[in-house]
């Protein structure tokens, strides 16, 4: 199987009568791609930034983003509140997220031993997802909002290319932590967000902070919190998707 990496120049390429059946596009920039007369039966698209800005995704001339957004909000009650703009709304949004994740953790506890470490299609396992959310909290609450010089817990799970965003990789453990430790650290980070929201004021939400990945760019406390909420809901969606796949395979 041929693999194309980000060093390959495919921008603006044309694929004419090409057979791309079974191809996987991971972390690729497909913005502005035009497909005409294509067979897309069984195609599975996962684009977490689908709802950002003025983007659109047209299928046969119809922008499907509003339909996808509405369906995800139906499937995940409380997701619609991830863009809450006032202290009370943010507190309610976080409380819903806590209950949602608690129910999912209970679901995992009732599944066969080892489920938390199962990877589906090369994606992060459930335990790894929780570790990444530890990192997300440390970045956007610890580093950005609270301006802590070194907010990172060693078990936080980074992503490919994190060092390019200025992360000191020596901070993070190379040893896989136990699931019990992951749950403990994750619970602590959840409490950090809850405690911050408990006293945040409307004035504090408008305070400016440095973007943790691009310090020259300004964020507000509110926009940082919105990133945290977005990360939580997107990764919960991934987790539930993969848990469903694990259960379906075990029932087959």
Helices and strands as residue ranges (DSSP letters): E 58-59, E 62-63, H 65-75, G 79-83, H 87-109, G 115-117, H 126-137, I 138-145, G 162-165, G 169-171, H 179-199, H 202-205, E 208-210, E 218-220, H 221-251
